Amino acid sequence: MAVELAGGLALILGVYVRVAAAALVPVMLGTIVLVHGPAGFFFTNPNGGWEYPAFWTIALIVQALIGDGAFALAPTRWPREALASLTATVAKR
């Protein structure tokens, strides 16, 4: 549960998006195999199906491949880009 919470917060905030998404893929695969797999495909089945966690697994793989977005708080990019933007704004005035 801690991995899901920390990974979800990292994805929402945009901090280490690729790492967080890649770390959550095995968690989601475990959810599919161990929890929702025996219930069948549809999520409306009793105990839920595995199609919804499979969707999120694919979404996490895509997110790991494309990386963070323009508004992410990525610690490796943010200070440099913020400083460049601030410098450009000040230079225009």
C-alpha positions as CSV (number, residue, x, y, z in Angstrom):
1,M,0.0,0.0,0.0
2,A,2.9,2.4,0.7
3,V,4.3,1.8,-2.7
4,E,1.0,2.6,-4.4
5,L,0.6,5.7,-2.3
6,A,4.1,7.0,-2.9
7,G,4.0,6.1,-6.5
8,G,0.6,7.8,-7.0
9,L,1.8,11.0,-5.3
10,A,5.0,11.0,-7.4
11,L,2.9,10.6,-10.6
12,I,0.5,13.4,-9.6
13,L,3.3,15.8,-8.7
14,G,5.5,14.8,-11.5
15,V,8.5,13.8,-9.4
16,Y,10.6,11.0,-10.9
17,V,7.7,10.1,-13.2
18,R,9.6,7.4,-15.1
19,V,10.9,5.7,-12.0
20,A,7.6,5.8,-10.3
21,A,5.7,4.5,-13.3
22,A,8.2,1.7,-13.8
23,A,8.1,0.8,-10.1
24,L,4.3,0.5,-10.1
25,V,4.1,-1.8,-13.1
26,P,5.1,-4.9,-11.1
27,V,2.6,-3.9,-8.4
28,M,-0.2,-3.8,-11.0
29,L,0.9,-7.1,-12.6
30,G,0.7,-8.7,-9.1
31,T,-2.7,-7.2,-8.7
32,I,-3.8,-8.7,-12.0
33,V,-2.4,-12.2,-11.3
34,L,-3.0,-12.5,-7.6
35,V,-6.2,-10.5,-6.9
36,H,-8.3,-9.8,-10.0
37,G,-7.2,-12.6,-12.3
38,P,-9.4,-15.4,-10.9
39,A,-12.5,-13.1,-11.1
40,G,-12.5,-13.0,-14.9
41,F,-12.1,-10.2,-17.3
42,F,-14.8,-7.6,-16.5
43,F,-14.4,-5.3,-13.5
44,T,-18.1,-5.6,-12.8
45,N,-17.7,-9.3,-11.8
46,P,-17.7,-10.1,-8.1
47,N,-14.3,-9.3,-6.7
48,G,-13.6,-7.2,-9.8
49,G,-12.0,-8.3,-13.1
50,W,-8.6,-7.8,-14.4
51,E,-9.3,-5.4,-17.4
52,Y,-9.1,-2.2,-15.3
53,P,-5.8,-3.0,-13.6
54,A,-4.5,-4.1,-17.1
55,F,-5.5,-0.7,-18.5
56,W,-3.6,1.0,-15.7
57,T,-0.6,-1.3,-16.3
58,I,-0.5,-0.2,-19.9
59,A,-0.9,3.4,-19.0
60,L,2.0,3.1,-16.5
61,I,4.2,1.6,-19.2
62,V,3.3,4.4,-21.6
63,Q,4.0,7.0,-18.9
64,A,7.4,5.4,-18.1
65,L,8.3,5.6,-21.8
66,I,7.2,9.2,-22.4
67,G,8.3,10.7,-19.1
68,D,7.1,13.7,-17.3
69,G,5.1,16.6,-18.7
70,A,5.6,20.3,-19.0
71,F,4.3,21.1,-15.5
72,A,6.1,18.3,-13.7
73,L,8.1,19.1,-10.6
74,A,11.0,17.0,-11.9
75,P,13.9,17.7,-9.6
76,T,16.4,17.2,-12.4
77,R,14.9,19.7,-14.7
78,W,12.9,22.1,-12.6
79,P,15.6,24.4,-11.1
80,R,17.4,24.9,-14.4
81,E,14.3,25.6,-16.5
82,A,12.7,27.8,-13.8
83,L,15.9,29.8,-13.6
84,A,16.1,30.2,-17.4
85,S,12.4,31.2,-17.6
86,L,12.9,33.7,-14.7
87,T,16.0,35.1,-16.4
88,A,14.2,35.5,-19.7
89,T,11.3,37.3,-18.0
90,V,13.5,39.7,-16.2
91,A,15.6,40.4,-19.3
92,K,12.4,41.4,-21.2
93,R,11.5,44.1,-18.7
